[in-house]
């Protein structure tokens, strides 16, 4: 990285206070500053915290402009320092060479497949009959693209991804290494003493600007489509069952499991290890806390937590009561002992005890 402060300010959409010709060589964290590096601070609650900062430049909120700062380096002022830093990360990332362009000689591409302009297919990847791959899409080594798969423009398909037959990816989709799209849904019926497989003849449709991370599995529908809405982001090791419908701009964190035929709305957040039983509806903007088990539909805008999941305030009240159980149990034992002793007394003894004698 060799970036002047002038260029950094332009890329990050910031106001510069300092030597515009100063050259930055890396982006760094506040707890690991570098003399030729740039870091950021989202809020400046205590300006004196900058006194010992050794970074060459720091991005600060625009509200700090005009304050006297105990900092000798250059400053970039931004409406949103975190986003300004992300813009610089995007710029640096765009300069990195991550793959060898073109079609590798060892790639196996069906003559019945259609590849757009500037498509890359890495070593030992397979593209089957009828597949269509859009312009500027990159398929890394060791991927499998099944029959009649449709992949849009500017997609990134990282190593060892499997996209099975008939599945559809729109534009700007990212599939991280090892993701599996379109495996058979887990569909069986018990007939004549055996679990009999139900054919899964649907597909998976992934809308634009979706990112699905490593080793996540999204099952194809029994009929129709399993769908993932635009701008949704799905973490590692997530399982999405057949005929699930996920809305736009939702988040699913690691190890979430969604059983079949569940409908998830727009802007939903499922924290790590949340489990959703099948055949339910999760409304828009619902948030579910980590390790919760959802066994019924949730209305829009609600925050749920616990097992079984319930409104968060109710769940927290129950947790608070559970923490008091040891104390309550001790009091219960005392009361029970007193009652047992009272039962052993004669009528006259009970009267004397009542009179305090």
C-alpha positions as CSV (number, residue, x, y, z in Angstrom):
1,X,0.0,0.0,0.0
2,X,1.4,3.4,-1.1
3,X,-1.3,6.0,-0.7
4,X,-0.9,9.8,-0.1
5,X,-3.2,11.4,2.4
6,X,-4.7,13.4,-0.5
7,X,-5.7,10.3,-2.3
8,X,-6.9,8.6,1.0
9,X,-9.1,11.6,1.7
10,X,-10.6,11.4,-1.7
11,X,-11.3,7.7,-1.6
12,X,-12.7,7.8,1.9
13,X,-14.7,11.0,1.2
14,X,-13.1,12.8,4.1
15,X,-11.8,16.3,5.0
16,X,-8.0,16.4,5.4
17,X,-6.1,18.2,8.1
18,X,-2.4,17.6,7.6
19,X,0.3,17.1,5.0
20,X,-1.5,15.9,1.9
21,X,1.7,14.4,0.5
22,X,2.3,12.1,3.6
23,X,2.4,8.5,2.3
24,X,0.4,5.8,4.1
25,X,1.7,2.2,3.9
26,X,-0.9,0.3,5.8
27,X,-4.3,0.4,7.6
28,X,-4.0,-0.4,11.2
29,X,-6.0,-0.8,14.4
30,X,-6.1,1.6,17.3
31,X,-4.5,-1.0,19.6
32,X,-1.7,-1.6,17.0
33,X,-0.9,1.8,15.5
34,X,1.9,2.2,12.9
35,X,3.8,5.4,12.2
36,X,3.0,5.1,8.5
37,X,-0.5,3.7,9.1
38,X,-4.1,4.9,9.3
39,X,-6.7,4.0,11.9
40,X,-10.1,5.3,12.9
41,X,-12.2,6.2,15.9
42,X,-16.0,6.1,15.7
43,X,-16.5,8.5,18.6
44,X,-14.2,11.0,20.4
45,X,-15.5,11.0,23.9
46,X,-12.1,11.6,25.5
47,X,-9.7,13.7,23.3
48,X,-6.9,12.9,25.7
49,X,-7.0,9.3,24.5
50,X,-5.2,10.5,21.4
51,X,-2.2,11.8,23.3
52,X,-0.3,8.5,23.0
53,X,-1.5,7.5,19.6
54,X,1.5,6.7,17.3
55,X,-0.4,6.3,14.0
56,X,0.5,8.5,11.1
57,X,-3.2,9.4,10.6
58,X,-6.5,8.9,12.2
59,X,-10.1,9.2,10.9
60,X,-12.3,11.1,13.4
61,X,-16.0,12.1,13.4
62,X,-16.7,15.5,11.8
63,X,-18.0,16.6,15.2
64,X,-14.4,16.6,16.4
65,X,-13.4,19.3,13.9
66,X,-12.2,22.5,15.5
67,X,-11.4,20.8,18.8
68,X,-7.8,21.1,20.2
69,X,-6.4,17.6,20.0
70,X,-3.3,16.2,21.8
71,X,-2.4,14.4,18.6
72,X,0.5,15.3,16.3
73,X,-0.4,13.2,13.3
74,X,-2.7,14.0,10.4
75,X,-6.5,13.8,10.7
76,X,-9.3,12.8,8.3
77,X,-12.7,14.0,9.3
78,X,-15.7,11.9,8.2
79,X,-19.4,11.8,8.8
80,X,-19.0,8.1,9.5
81,X,-15.4,7.1,10.3
82,X,-16.1,3.4,10.1
83,X,-17.6,3.7,6.6
84,X,-14.7,5.9,5.6
85,X,-12.3,3.2,6.8
86,X,-14.3,0.6,4.9
87,X,-14.0,2.6,1.7
88,X,-10.2,2.5,2.1
89,X,-10.4,-1.3,2.7
90,X,-12.5,-1.7,-0.4
91,X,-10.0,0.3,-2.4
92,X,-7.0,-1.8,-1.2
93,X,-8.9,-5.0,-1.7
94,X,-9.7,-4.1,-5.3
95,X,-6.0,-3.7,-6.0
96,X,-5.1,-7.2,-4.8
97,X,-4.6,-10.0,-7.4
98,X,-6.7,-13.0,-6.1
99,X,-6.9,-15.2,-9.2
100,X,-5.5,-15.9,-12.6
101,X,-7.9,-14.6,-15.2
102,X,-9.1,-16.8,-18.1
103,X,-10.0,-20.5,-18.5
104,X,-7.5,-22.9,-17.0
105,X,-6.5,-25.8,-19.3
106,X,-7.6,-28.3,-16.7
107,X,-11.1,-26.9,-16.4
108,X,-13.9,-29.1,-17.9
109,X,-16.5,-27.0,-19.7
110,X,-19.3,-28.5,-21.7
111,X,-19.6,-27.3,-25.3
112,X,-23.3,-26.8,-24.4
113,X,-22.5,-24.3,-21.7
114,X,-22.5,-20.5,-22.3
115,X,-19.9,-18.2,-20.9
116,X,-20.1,-14.4,-20.9
117,X,-17.3,-11.9,-21.5
118,X,-14.3,-12.0,-19.1
119,X,-15.4,-15.1,-17.3
120,X,-12.7,-16.9,-15.3
121,X,-12.9,-20.7,-14.6
122,X,-10.1,-22.1,-12.4
123,X,-8.2,-25.4,-12.4
124,X,-10.2,-28.6,-12.2
125,X,-13.6,-26.9,-12.2
126,X,-16.5,-28.5,-14.0
127,X,-19.2,-26.6,-15.9
128,X,-22.0,-28.9,-17.2
129,X,-24.4,-28.9,-20.1
130,X,-26.8,-25.9,-20.4
131,X,-25.0,-23.8,-17.7
132,X,-25.0,-20.1,-18.4
133,X,-22.4,-17.9,-16.7
134,X,-22.6,-14.1,-16.8
135,X,-20.0,-11.5,-17.7
136,X,-17.0,-11.0,-15.3
137,X,-18.0,-13.9,-13.1
138,X,-15.1,-15.7,-11.4
139,X,-15.2,-19.4,-10.7
140,X,-12.2,-20.5,-8.6
141,X,-10.6,-23.9,-8.8
142,X,-12.3,-27.2,-8.0
143,X,-15.9,-26.0,-8.3
144,X,-18.8,-27.9,-9.8
145,X,-21.5,-26.0,-11.8
146,X,-24.4,-28.4,-12.6
147,X,-26.6,-28.7,-15.6
148,X,-28.7,-25.7,-16.6
149,X,-27.4,-23.6,-13.7
150,X,-27.7,-19.9,-14.3
151,X,-25.1,-17.5,-12.8
152,X,-25.4,-13.8,-13.3
153,X,-22.8,-11.1,-13.8
154,X,-19.9,-10.2,-11.5
155,X,-20.3,-13.2,-9.2
156,X,-17.5,-14.8,-7.1
157,X,-17.6,-18.5,-6.7
158,X,-14.7,-19.6,-4.4
159,X,-13.0,-23.0,-4.3
160,X,-14.9,-26.2,-3.8
161,X,-18.3,-24.7,-4.2
162,X,-21.1,-27.0,-5.6
163,X,-24.0,-25.5,-7.4
164,X,-26.3,-28.3,-8.5
165,X,-28.6,-28.6,-11.5
166,X,-31.2,-25.9,-12.4
167,X,-30.2,-23.5,-9.6
168,X,-30.1,-19.7,-10.3
169,X,-27.8,-17.0,-9.0
170,X,-28.5,-13.4,-9.9
171,X,-25.8,-10.7,-10.1
172,X,-23.0,-9.9,-7.6
173,X,-23.5,-13.1,-5.6
174,X,-20.5,-14.3,-3.5
175,X,-20.3,-18.0,-2.5
176,X,-17.4,-18.6,-0.1
177,X,-15.3,-21.8,-0.2
178,X,-17.2,-25.0,0.3
179,X,-20.8,-23.6,0.1
180,X,-23.3,-26.2,-1.3
181,X,-26.3,-24.9,-3.2
182,X,-29.1,-27.2,-4.3
183,X,-28.5,-30.4,-2.5
184,X,-31.6,-32.5,-2.1
185,X,-34.0,-31.4,0.6
186,X,-34.3,-33.7,3.6
187,X,-37.6,-35.2,2.4
188,X,-38.7,-38.8,3.4
189,X,-41.9,-40.5,4.0
190,X,-42.4,-43.7,6.1
191,X,-44.1,-46.3,3.8
192,X,-44.2,-50.1,4.0
193,X,-41.9,-50.2,7.0
194,X,-39.1,-48.0,5.4
195,X,-38.1,-44.4,5.1
196,X,-38.8,-43.7,1.4
197,X,-37.1,-40.8,-0.4
198,X,-39.2,-38.0,-1.8
199,X,-37.7,-36.7,-5.0
200,X,-36.6,-33.1,-4.7
201,X,-37.3,-31.6,-8.2
202,X,-37.2,-27.9,-7.4
203,X,-34.3,-25.6,-7.3
204,X,-32.6,-22.7,-5.3
205,X,-32.9,-19.1,-6.4
206,X,-30.4,-16.6,-5.0
207,X,-31.1,-13.0,-5.7
208,X,-28.5,-10.2,-6.3
209,X,-25.9,-9.0,-3.8
210,X,-26.2,-12.1,-1.5
211,X,-23.1,-13.5,0.2
212,X,-23.1,-17.0,1.5
213,X,-20.1,-18.1,3.5
214,X,-18.1,-21.3,3.9
215,X,-19.7,-24.7,4.3
216,X,-23.2,-23.4,4.3
217,X,-25.8,-25.7,2.7
218,X,-29.0,-24.5,1.0
219,X,-31.3,-27.3,0.0
220,X,-33.3,-27.4,-3.2
221,X,-37.1,-27.3,-3.0
222,X,-39.3,-30.4,-3.3
223,X,-41.2,-28.4,-5.9
224,X,-40.9,-24.8,-6.9
225,X,-37.9,-22.9,-5.3
226,X,-36.0,-22.3,-2.1
227,X,-35.3,-18.6,-2.3
228,X,-32.8,-16.2,-0.8
229,X,-33.7,-12.5,-1.1
230,X,-31.4,-9.7,-2.3
231,X,-28.7,-8.3,0.0
232,X,-29.1,-11.1,2.5
233,X,-25.9,-12.3,4.2
234,X,-25.5,-15.9,5.5
235,X,-22.6,-16.9,7.8
236,X,-20.6,-20.1,7.9
237,X,-22.1,-23.5,8.7
238,X,-25.8,-22.5,8.2
239,X,-28.4,-25.1,7.1
240,X,-31.4,-23.9,5.2
241,X,-34.0,-26.5,4.4
242,X,-36.1,-27.1,1.3
243,X,-38.8,-24.7,0.3
244,X,-37.6,-22.0,2.7
245,X,-38.1,-18.4,1.6
246,X,-35.7,-15.7,3.0
247,X,-36.5,-12.1,2.5
248,X,-34.2,-9.1,1.6
249,X,-31.3,-7.8,3.7
250,X,-31.6,-10.5,6.4
251,X,-28.7,-11.8,8.5
252,X,-28.1,-15.4,9.6
253,X,-25.1,-16.0,11.9
254,X,-23.0,-19.1,12.2
255,X,-24.7,-22.5,12.8
256,X,-28.3,-21.3,12.3
257,X,-30.6,-24.1,11.2
258,X,-33.8,-23.4,9.4
259,X,-36.2,-26.4,8.8
260,X,-38.2,-26.7,5.6
261,X,-41.1,-24.5,4.4
262,X,-40.3,-21.7,6.7
263,X,-40.8,-18.1,5.5
264,X,-38.4,-15.5,6.8
265,X,-39.1,-11.8,6.2
266,X,-37.0,-8.8,5.3
267,X,-34.4,-7.4,7.7
268,X,-34.5,-10.4,10.0
269,X,-31.5,-11.1,12.3
270,X,-30.9,-14.7,13.5
271,X,-27.9,-14.8,15.9
272,X,-25.6,-17.8,16.2
273,X,-27.0,-21.3,16.7
274,X,-30.6,-20.2,16.4
275,X,-32.9,-23.1,15.4
276,X,-36.2,-22.7,13.5
277,X,-38.7,-25.4,13.3
278,X,-40.4,-25.9,10.0
279,X,-43.7,-24.5,8.6
280,X,-43.7,-21.2,10.3
281,X,-43.5,-17.5,9.5
282,X,-40.9,-15.0,10.8
283,X,-42.0,-11.5,10.3
284,X,-40.0,-8.5,9.0
285,X,-37.3,-7.1,11.2
286,X,-37.5,-9.9,13.8
287,X,-34.4,-10.4,15.9
288,X,-33.7,-13.8,17.6
289,X,-31.0,-14.1,20.2
290,X,-28.2,-16.7,20.1
291,X,-29.0,-20.4,20.8
292,X,-32.7,-19.7,20.8
293,X,-35.1,-22.4,19.7
294,X,-38.1,-21.0,17.7
295,X,-41.1,-23.4,17.6
296,X,-43.8,-21.0,16.4
297,X,-44.3,-18.0,14.1
298,X,-43.1,-14.6,15.3
299,X,-44.9,-11.3,14.4
300,X,-43.0,-8.5,12.6
301,X,-40.7,-6.3,14.7
302,X,-40.4,-8.6,17.7
303,X,-37.2,-9.6,19.6
304,X,-37.2,-13.1,20.9
305,X,-34.8,-15.2,23.0
306,X,-34.6,-18.5,24.9
307,X,-35.6,-22.1,24.5
308,X,-38.4,-22.2,23.5
309,X,-38.0,-18.7,22.2
310,X,-40.3,-16.1,23.7
311,X,-40.4,-12.3,23.8
312,X,-37.0,-11.1,25.1
313,X,-38.3,-9.3,28.2
314,X,-40.2,-12.3,29.4
315,X,-37.2,-14.5,28.7
316,X,-35.0,-12.2,30.8
317,X,-37.5,-12.2,33.7
318,X,-37.4,-16.0,33.7
319,X,-33.6,-16.0,33.7
320,X,-33.6,-13.6,36.6
321,X,-35.9,-15.8,38.6
322,X,-33.8,-18.9,37.8
323,X,-30.8,-17.2,39.3
324,X,-32.7,-16.7,42.5
325,X,-33.7,-20.4,42.8
326,X,-30.9,-21.4,45.2
327,X,-31.9,-18.7,47.7
328,X,-35.6,-19.5,47.2
329,X,-34.9,-23.2,47.8
330,X,-33.0,-22.4,51.1
331,X,-36.1,-20.4,52.3
332,X,-38.4,-23.2,51.2
333,X,-36.4,-25.8,53.2
334,X,-36.7,-23.6,56.3
335,X,-40.4,-23.2,55.9
336,X,-40.9,-26.9,55.3
337,X,-38.9,-27.7,58.5
338,X,-41.1,-25.3,60.5
339,X,-44.2,-26.9,59.1
340,X,-43.0,-30.4,59.8
341,X,-42.2,-29.5,63.4
342,X,-45.6,-27.8,63.8
343,X,-47.4,-31.0,62.7
344,X,-45.7,-33.0,65.5
345,X,-47.1,-30.7,68.2
346,X,-50.3,-31.4,70.2
347,X,-53.2,-29.1,70.1
348,X,-52.1,-27.6,73.4
349,X,-48.5,-27.3,72.2
350,X,-49.6,-25.5,69.0
351,X,-51.6,-23.1,71.2
352,X,-48.5,-22.4,73.4
353,X,-46.4,-21.9,70.3
354,X,-49.0,-19.5,68.9
355,X,-49.0,-17.6,72.2
356,X,-45.2,-17.4,72.1
357,X,-44.6,-19.5,75.2
